[in-house]
């Protein structure tokens, strides 16, 4: 495989992008493992509960929830079914349009979310990010935000 770099691409770009993606994947696997072992939920389930809890009313249409998480509506629907069986969320049905059904966090879901946040805070306290100064954090956030800008 020949690795030719486009004339307008810096030589380090591909390797750096791959390194960022690898670090993100490892971090997500670690978060998954920590939450799964301690509370029996995946990191994606945590994100789903957190997104619902942070919404103004505690519920969101499934499409909006999917967009907030950066996944498909069918992925959200698949994730919600077992969570609903566990009583972490409930479905608020739309009388006019099933596509407008809303997912709502329950009291049990909020309790699990609070507990999971404590578990994550313990994990976060051991990350090297804590050693960065405010300027370094701002620079890192700026660089990461620039990766999301499409051409």
C-alpha positions as CSV (number, residue, x, y, z in Angstrom):
1,X,0.0,0.0,0.0
2,X,1.5,3.3,-1.0
3,X,0.9,6.2,1.3
4,X,0.9,9.4,-0.8
5,X,0.0,12.6,0.9
6,X,-2.1,15.1,-0.9
7,X,-0.2,18.4,-1.6
8,X,-2.4,20.4,0.8
9,X,-2.1,17.9,3.7
10,X,0.6,18.2,6.4
11,X,2.8,15.0,6.7
12,X,1.6,14.5,10.3
13,X,-2.1,14.8,9.7
14,X,-3.1,11.2,8.9
15,X,-1.0,9.7,11.8
16,X,-2.4,12.4,14.2
17,X,-6.0,11.7,13.3
18,X,-5.4,8.0,13.7
19,X,-3.8,8.6,17.1
20,X,-6.7,10.8,18.2
21,X,-9.3,8.1,17.1
22,X,-7.3,5.4,18.8
23,X,-7.1,7.4,22.1
24,X,-10.9,8.1,21.9
25,X,-11.7,4.4,21.3
26,X,-9.5,3.3,24.2
27,X,-11.0,6.0,26.5
28,X,-14.5,4.9,25.5
29,X,-13.7,1.2,26.1
30,X,-12.3,2.1,29.6
31,X,-15.4,4.2,30.4
32,X,-17.6,1.3,29.2
33,X,-15.7,-1.2,31.4
34,X,-15.7,1.0,34.5
35,X,-19.4,1.7,34.3
36,X,-20.3,-1.8,33.3
37,X,-18.4,-3.4,36.2
38,X,-19.6,-0.9,38.8
39,X,-23.2,-0.2,37.7
40,X,-24.1,-2.6,34.9
41,X,-24.6,0.1,32.3
42,X,-22.6,0.9,29.2
43,X,-21.1,4.3,28.5
44,X,-23.6,4.8,25.7
45,X,-26.5,4.1,28.1
46,X,-25.0,6.6,30.5
47,X,-24.8,9.2,27.7
48,X,-28.4,8.5,26.8
49,X,-29.6,8.9,30.4
50,X,-27.5,12.0,30.9
51,X,-28.9,13.6,27.7
52,X,-32.4,13.0,28.8
53,X,-31.7,14.3,32.3
54,X,-30.1,17.5,30.9
55,X,-33.1,18.2,28.7
56,X,-35.5,20.9,30.0
57,X,-38.4,18.5,30.6
58,X,-36.5,15.2,31.2
59,X,-37.8,13.8,27.9
60,X,-36.9,14.1,24.2
61,X,-38.3,12.8,20.9
62,X,-36.2,9.8,19.9
63,X,-35.1,11.6,16.7
64,X,-33.8,14.5,18.8
65,X,-32.1,12.2,21.2
66,X,-30.4,10.4,18.4
67,X,-29.2,13.6,16.9
68,X,-27.9,14.8,20.3
69,X,-25.9,11.5,20.7
70,X,-24.7,11.4,17.1
71,X,-26.4,8.0,16.3
72,X,-29.3,6.8,14.2
73,X,-32.9,6.8,15.5
74,X,-32.9,3.0,15.2
75,X,-29.8,2.8,17.4
76,X,-31.6,4.8,20.0
77,X,-34.7,2.7,19.7
78,X,-32.6,-0.5,20.2
79,X,-30.8,1.0,23.2
80,X,-34.0,2.2,24.8
81,X,-35.9,-1.1,24.8
82,X,-33.7,-2.9,27.5
83,X,-33.5,0.3,29.5
84,X,-37.2,0.6,29.5
85,X,-37.5,-3.0,30.7
86,X,-35.2,-2.1,33.6
87,X,-37.3,0.9,34.5
88,X,-34.6,3.5,33.7
89,X,-36.6,5.2,31.0
90,X,-40.2,5.3,29.9
91,X,-41.9,6.0,26.5
92,X,-44.3,8.9,26.3
93,X,-46.5,8.1,23.3
94,X,-47.6,10.7,20.9
95,X,-51.3,10.3,20.1
96,X,-50.8,11.6,16.5
97,X,-47.5,10.2,15.3
98,X,-45.5,7.3,16.6
99,X,-42.4,8.9,15.2
100,X,-42.9,11.6,17.8
101,X,-42.8,9.2,20.8
102,X,-40.6,10.6,23.5
103,X,-38.1,8.9,25.8
104,X,-38.3,10.1,29.4
105,X,-35.9,9.4,32.2
106,X,-37.5,7.8,35.3
107,X,-36.7,8.3,39.0
108,X,-34.7,5.0,38.9
109,X,-32.9,6.3,35.8
110,X,-31.9,9.5,37.6
111,X,-30.7,7.5,40.6
112,X,-28.5,5.3,38.4
113,X,-27.3,8.3,36.5
114,X,-26.2,10.1,39.8
115,X,-24.5,6.9,40.9
116,X,-22.7,6.4,37.6
117,X,-21.6,10.1,37.6
118,X,-19.8,9.4,40.9
119,X,-18.1,6.3,39.5
120,X,-17.0,8.4,36.5
121,X,-15.7,11.2,38.7
122,X,-13.4,8.7,40.4
123,X,-12.2,7.5,37.0
124,X,-11.7,11.0,35.7
125,X,-9.6,12.0,38.8
126,X,-6.9,9.6,37.5
127,X,-6.6,11.0,34.0
128,X,-3.6,12.9,32.8
129,X,-5.9,15.7,31.7
130,X,-5.9,16.9,35.3
131,X,-2.3,17.9,34.9
132,X,-3.0,20.3,32.1
133,X,-3.2,24.0,32.8
134,X,-6.1,26.2,31.7
135,X,-4.3,27.4,28.6
136,X,-3.4,23.9,27.5
137,X,-7.0,22.8,28.0
138,X,-8.2,25.7,25.9
139,X,-5.8,24.8,23.2
140,X,-6.8,21.2,23.2
141,X,-10.5,22.0,23.1
142,X,-9.9,24.5,20.3
143,X,-8.0,21.9,18.2
144,X,-10.6,19.2,18.8
145,X,-13.4,21.6,17.9
146,X,-11.6,22.4,14.6
147,X,-11.7,18.6,13.7
148,X,-15.5,18.9,13.6
149,X,-15.5,21.6,10.9
150,X,-16.4,20.1,7.6
151,X,-15.0,21.5,4.4
